Structure formats: C-alpha cells, structure tokens
Amino acid sequence: MLNGELGICVVGSGRAGMIHAVNFAKNVPGARLVALADPVRETAQAAARQLGIDTCFSSHREALDDPRVDALVVVTPTKFHRDIVVEAAGAGRHILCEKPMAMTEAECDVMIEATTRNQVVLQIGFMRRFDAGFMRAKAIVDSGEIGEVVMVRSNTRGPSIPQPWMYDISKSNGPLAEVNSHDIDAMRWFSGGEFTSIYAIGGNYRCPDARTDFPEFYDNVVATAAFDNGVQGMLDGAQGVGYAYDARMEILGVKGCVFIGRLRDDAVLTCTAGNHSGVEPLVESWRGLFSEAYLNEDRAFVECVRTRGKPRVGGHDGKMAVKVVAAGNRSIRDKRIVGLAEVL
C-alpha cells in the first residue's frame, strides 16, 4: 500500500468496469485507482483519460508486475475469471470478482483454493447484498416480522438485446448466468438455505438472429426450486424486454410478505395484517438502480482487505450460483427437474 491506500487496478473497461473504476477513483476511502487493464488498449486509454489516471495495461499480467497494484477488480467475460483470479492470488493480490464467478463449479473450486492458499481476499460482486433496500428487507425478514419464510421469488428483466457472443450457451452459460445470478444469490440469502433442485424452462422470443446458429439460446427463463430447509423458490429472467430494467423480489412468510423493488425505483414494501406501508418514489438501467450498492460493495471490499475480515459475499456464494445455473441449464435442455447433487 502506498501512503496507506489500497492500490486498485480494474481489469475490464466496459459498463460495469467503469462503475467500479469511478468509485475507486473518487469515492472509496482508503483506496485509489492506480491503473486500468483492457485488451483493447484504446478503450483502456479513453477510460484512463476520463478518470484522470495515467496508467493502463493490455492485460492483467502487466498489472501484477506493478508494485503499486494491491488488488484487482475483475470485470471481464466470465470465461477469463478463473485464470485471472488464480494468477492474481499467486501474486499476492486481493480480488473483487464480478459475477458470474466462473463458468463451472470446478473453476470456482480452483479459485477458492488459490485465494485461500495465498491468504488473499476473494469477494464476489453480488452487489444486491449491499443495496440499502435489500439490506432493509433482510433485516425485516430476520426480525421475524413476516414469520417463518415459506417462499422466495425473484425476477430480473433487462431492457436490451444480449450481445451476440452470449448466444453461445457454452461460452456464456446463458441468461441464467448473465442475468439471473443476482436472483439466485438473493434467493439463497433470503431463504437461508441451499438449492436442492430446480425445474426451468426457457425460450427464445426476442432474438431471431440466434435461432438458426444457436438453437439452445433462450432469452426468457422461468424456474421453480426447492431448498434444503423446505423453502420454495421461483425465479424468472428475460433479456430484451425494452420497457425498463425490472428487478423485483418477494419474500413470503407465514405472517406476511416483503416486496423489494418496483418499476418506479427500489422501494421496499412490507404487508402484514393491518399494516400496508411502502413508497413508490421508471428504472432504465441497473447502473442507476444499484449505483449506491456498487459503491457500498467497493467500500466493503477495501475494508475487508484492510482488516483481513471475511467478505460478506465470498467464493462459496459465487460457486453456489454457478452450480444452480448449471442445474438450470441442464433442466432446460433435458426438460426435467434436476437435483443439485447431479451437477459436478
């Protein structure tokens, strides 16, 4: 650390990468953005100019050779996550890795082992756990106000058509990974249990360009799930809906229900007998809806590194989301319920 500040390099200068980069450049105490890394050097240079920094690299390996870099924020396509994280851990760098954590459960295991062996922090980018509304809802659930949790339901629907590379499920793991990883993690968080089985159906309704070359691609998915503690789960995801960025959740208990999110912002609504309270303060993008959550996530990462504390959301959480995605994709393909124990 230079002058007591954690030196950060953001690997990947796309939309999510720039959210983290802006945060670390301006708004995260105890840390400073020292570099960007992106294989498209022009992209990295343009981003560096925008952020007022003078160092950009063509790869994460160059960043690991820079003694000013104490930690990497990994915001690349998922297929690169394992190698970057393992190499960063081997170089003694701490890591904040965006979701999905990896392509397979086995890759997650390799990443967890490398970071544990090298005693570095591995935090996974499930920023909803740092969102004020989601945290308030979790506190309500944990207080017992709605009683024992019976069912969790979550949806994320994005307004834009997916990038063409996402059409190949073997490279992207599909919308369950790219869109619904956040829902899967939130469902685990609120249910207090682990997925034991999932039944999912998918279809391509909005992406005609993908139908011939990528018949397995789906832009709409609906799933039901069972958890090991008896809680029931439902999830739906979509890409290219056009109308808004739509992220909502319900936690149903024996005495009431907590609602998170509305099309008109990130309100939380609790309904119990004799009590109906809520605020409805159109959401166009996840970048605006969860901007504070990203900032809180980045601040928590730095604090975790400085105190050598346990991340609020770590490698196991990333791994379990990847495992559920694999089971869901198998369920879509085989048209049957798939147990999580089947997925290796």
C-alpha positions in Angstrom: 0.0 0.0 0.0 1.2 3.5 -0.9 0.5 6.1 1.8 -1.8 3.6 3.5 -4.1 3.4 0.5 -5.0 0.2 -1.3 -3.9 0.4 -5.0 -6.6 -0.8 -7.3 -6.5 -2.0 -10.9 -9.8 -2.6 -12.7 -9.5 -5.3 -15.3 -12.1 -4.6 -18.0 -13.3 -1.1 -19.0 -16.8 -1.9 -20.0 -20.0 -0.6 -18.3 -19.6 -2.5 -15.0 -15.9 -1.9 -15.0 -16.3 1.8 -15.3 -18.8 1.8 -12.3 -16.1 0.3 -10.1 -13.3 2.5 -11.7 -15.2 5.7 -11.0 -15.9 4.5 -7.4 -12.3 3.7 -6.7 -11.1 6.9 -8.4 -13.3 9.2 -6.3 -15.5 7.7 -3.6 -13.8 4.8 -1.7 -11.8 5.9 1.3 -8.6 4.0 1.9 -8.2 3.1 -1.8 -7.2 4.7 -5.0 -7.4 3.7 -8.7 -3.9 3.4 -10.0 -4.5 1.6 -13.3 -6.9 0.1 -15.8 -6.3 -3.1 -17.8 -8.1 -4.0 -21.1 -7.0 -6.0 -24.1 -8.5 -3.2 -26.3 -5.9 -0.6 -25.4 -7.8 2.3 -27.0 -10.7 1.5 -24.7 -8.5 1.5 -21.6 -6.7 4.7 -22.7 -10.0 6.5 -23.2 -11.3 5.4 -19.8 -8.0 6.4 -18.2 -8.3 9.9 -19.6 -11.8 10.2 -18.4 -10.7 9.1 -14.9 -7.6 11.2 -14.8 -5.1 8.4 -14.4 -2.0 7.8 -16.5 -1.5 4.0 -16.3 -3.3 1.4 -18.5 -2.3 -2.1 -19.4 -3.2 -4.5 -22.1 -3.5 -7.4 -19.7 -3.9 -8.2 -16.0 -0.4 -9.8 -16.1 1.2 -6.4 -16.7 -0.8 -5.0 -13.7 0.6 -7.8 -11.5 4.1 -6.6 -12.3 3.3 -3.1 -11.0 4.1 -2.9 -7.3 1.5 -0.1 -6.8 -1.3 -2.6 -7.5 -2.5 -4.3 -4.3 -5.8 -5.6 -5.7 -7.6 -6.4 -8.9 -11.3 -5.8 -9.7 -12.1 -8.4 -12.3 -14.8 -7.3 -14.8 -14.1 -9.4 -17.8 -16.2 -12.0 -19.7 -16.7 -15.0 -17.3 -14.5 -17.4 -19.2 -11.4 -15.4 -18.2 -12.2 -15.2 -14.5 -10.5 -18.4 -13.3 -7.1 -17.7 -14.8 -7.1 -14.0 -13.7 -8.1 -14.8 -10.2 -5.6 -17.7 -9.8 -2.7 -15.6 -11.2 -3.6 -12.6 -9.0 -3.8 -14.8 -5.9 -0.4 -16.3 -6.8 1.0 -12.8 -6.9 -0.5 -12.0 -3.5 -3.1 -9.6 -4.8 -6.6 -9.3 -3.4 -9.6 -9.8 -5.7 -13.1 -8.4 -6.2 -14.5 -10.6 -8.9 -17.7 -9.7 -10.7 -20.4 -12.3 -11.2 -20.8 -14.9 -12.6 -17.8 -16.1 -10.6 -16.8 -18.7 -13.3 -18.0 -21.0 -16.0 -18.1 -24.2 -13.8 -18.2 -25.3 -10.2 -14.7 -26.9 -10.7 -13.3 -23.5 -11.8 -14.8 -21.9 -8.7 -13.1 -24.6 -6.5 -9.7 -23.8 -8.1 -10.3 -20.1 -7.5 -11.3 -20.6 -3.8 -8.3 -22.9 -3.3 -5.8 -20.4 -4.8 -7.1 -17.4 -2.8 -7.3 -19.5 0.5 -3.7 -20.9 0.0 -2.3 -17.4 -0.7 -4.3 -15.8 2.1 -5.9 -13.1 -0.1 -9.4 -11.8 -0.1 -11.8 -13.0 -2.7 -15.1 -11.1 -2.8 -17.8 -11.8 -5.4 -19.7 -9.0 -7.0 -23.3 -9.7 -5.8 -23.9 -6.0 -5.1 -27.6 -6.5 -4.1 -26.4 -7.7 -0.7 -25.0 -4.1 -0.3 -28.2 -2.3 -1.6 -30.0 -0.3 1.0 -33.4 -1.7 0.1 -32.3 -5.3 0.0 -30.5 -4.9 3.4 -33.5 -3.3 4.9 -35.7 -6.1 3.7 -33.3 -8.7 5.0 -33.4 -7.0 8.4 -37.2 -7.2 8.3 -37.1 -10.9 7.5 -34.5 -11.6 10.2 -36.6 -9.7 12.7 -39.4 -12.2 12.4 -42.0 -9.6 11.3 -43.3 -11.8 8.5 -42.8 -15.1 10.3 -41.0 -18.2 9.0 -40.1 -17.8 5.4 -42.1 -20.0 3.1 -41.2 -18.8 -0.5 -38.8 -16.5 -2.2 -39.5 -15.2 -5.7 -37.1 -13.1 -7.7 -37.0 -11.6 -11.2 -34.5 -9.7 -13.3 -35.5 -8.5 -16.8 -33.1 -6.4 -18.8 -34.3 -3.9 -21.5 -31.5 -4.6 -24.1 -30.9 -7.4 -26.5 -27.9 -9.5 -25.4 -24.5 -9.2 -27.0 -24.0 -11.7 -29.9 -21.3 -13.7 -28.0 -23.9 -14.5 -25.4 -26.0 -16.5 -27.9 -23.5 -19.4 -27.4 -24.5 -21.0 -24.2 -21.2 -22.9 -24.0 -19.4 -19.5 -23.8 -21.9 -17.5 -21.7 -23.9 -20.1 -19.7 -27.0 -18.1 -20.9 -29.3 -15.6 -19.2 -29.4 -17.7 -16.1 -25.8 -16.8 -15.5 -25.6 -13.4 -17.1 -28.9 -12.0 -15.9 -30.2 -14.2 -13.0 -27.0 -14.9 -11.0 -28.1 -12.0 -8.8 -31.5 -13.5 -8.3 -30.0 -16.9 -7.4 -27.7 -15.4 -4.8 -30.5 -13.2 -3.3 -32.8 -16.3 -3.1 -30.1 -18.2 -1.2 -29.6 -15.1 1.1 -33.2 -14.6 2.0 -34.2 -18.3 2.2 -31.3 -19.1 4.5 -30.9 -22.4 2.6 -29.3 -24.0 -0.4 -31.0 -25.0 -3.6 -31.6 -28.8 -3.8 -33.5 -29.0 -7.1 -34.6 -26.8 -9.9 -37.0 -27.1 -12.8 -36.5 -24.5 -15.6 -38.0 -23.8 -19.0 -36.5 -21.4 -21.5 -37.4 -20.0 -24.9 -36.1 -17.5 -27.5 -38.8 -14.9 -28.1 -36.9 -11.7 -28.9 -33.6 -12.7 -30.6 -34.4 -14.1 -34.1 -30.8 -13.7 -35.2 -29.8 -16.5 -32.8 -32.4 -19.1 -33.7 -30.5 -20.8 -36.6 -27.0 -21.0 -35.3 -27.8 -21.2 -31.6 -31.0 -23.2 -31.2 -30.3 -23.7 -27.4 -30.2 -20.0 -26.7 -33.0 -18.6 -24.6 -33.8 -15.0 -23.8 -36.7 -15.9 -21.4 -36.5 -18.3 -18.5 -38.9 -19.4 -15.7 -37.8 -21.7 -12.9 -39.2 -23.3 -9.7 -36.9 -24.5 -7.0 -36.7 -26.4 -3.7 -34.3 -25.5 -0.8 -32.8 -27.8 1.8 -34.7 -26.1 4.6 -38.1 -26.5 3.0 -38.4 -23.0 1.5 -39.9 -22.9 -2.0 -38.4 -20.7 -4.8 -39.5 -19.1 -8.1 -37.4 -17.1 -10.5 -37.8 -15.5 -13.9 -35.4 -13.8 -16.2 -35.5 -12.0 -19.5 -33.4 -10.1 -21.9 -34.6 -7.5 -24.5 -37.8 -6.6 -22.8 -37.5 -3.0 -23.8 -39.9 -1.5 -21.2 -37.4 -1.0 -18.3 -34.8 -2.6 -16.1 -37.0 -4.7 -13.9 -35.6 -6.2 -10.7 -38.0 -7.2 -8.0 -38.2 -9.8 -5.2 -40.8 -11.1 -2.8 -40.2 -13.0 0.4 -43.3 -14.7 1.7 -43.6 -15.7 5.3 -46.3 -17.3 7.3 -47.5 -13.9 8.7 -46.8 -11.6 5.7 -44.7 -10.6 2.8 -41.8 -8.3 2.0 -41.7 -6.8 -1.5 -38.4 -5.3 -2.8 -38.2 -3.2 -5.9 -40.8 -1.5 -8.2 -40.7 -0.3 -11.7 -40.7 3.1 -10.2 -37.4 2.7 -8.3 -36.1 0.5 -5.5 -38.8 0.8 -2.9 -39.4 -1.8 -0.2 -43.0 -2.7 0.8 -44.0 -4.8 3.7 -47.5 -6.2 4.1 -48.7 -7.8 7.3 -52.2 -8.0 8.9 -53.4 -4.4 9.4 -50.2 -2.9 8.1 -49.6 -1.8 4.5 -46.7 0.6 4.1 -44.5 1.5 1.2 -43.0 4.1 -1.1 -43.2 4.4 -4.9 -40.7 7.2 -5.5 -39.2 4.1 -14.5 -35.9 2.4 -14.0 -33.9 2.5 -17.2 -30.7 0.8 -16.2 -29.2 -1.4 -13.5 -26.3 1.1 -13.4 -28.6 3.8 -11.8 -30.7 1.4 -9.7 -27.8 -0.1 -8.0 -25.2 2.7 -8.1 -25.1 3.0 -4.3 -24.9 -0.7 -3.9 -21.8 -0.9 -6.2 -20.2 1.9 -4.1 -21.0 0.1 -0.8 -19.7 -3.1 -2.3 -16.4 -1.5 -3.3 -16.0 0.2 0.1 -16.7 -3.2 1.9 -14.0 -4.9 -0.2 -11.4 -2.3 0.8 -12.4 -2.6 4.5 -12.2 -6.3 4.3 -8.7 -6.2 2.8 -7.6 -3.7 5.4 -9.0 -5.6 8.4 -8.4 -9.1 6.9 -12.1 -9.8 7.6 -14.4 -12.2 5.9 -16.2 -10.9 2.8 -19.9 -10.5 3.2 -20.3 -12.5 -0.1 -17.4 -14.8 -0.9 -16.2 -17.7 -3.1 -18.8 -20.2 -1.8 -21.6 -17.8 -2.7 -20.2 -17.4 -6.2 -19.8 -21.1 -6.5 -23.3 -22.0 -5.5 -24.8 -19.6 -8.0 -22.7 -21.2 -10.8 -23.9 -24.6 -9.6 -27.5 -23.5 -9.8 -27.0 -22.1 -13.3 -25.6 -25.4 -14.4 -28.5 -27.3 -13.0 -31.0 -24.9 -14.5 -29.4 -25.1 -18.0 -29.5 -28.9 -17.8 -33.1 -28.7 -16.7 -34.0 -26.6 -19.8 -32.1 -28.9 -22.1 -33.4 -32.2 -20.6 -37.0 -30.9 -19.8 -36.9 -32.3 -16.3 -36.3 -31.5 -12.7 -32.5 -31.5 -11.9 -31.1 -32.1 -8.5 -28.1 -30.0 -7.5 -26.3 -33.2 -6.5 -26.3 -34.2 -10.2 -24.1 -31.2 -11.1 -20.4 -31.6 -10.8 
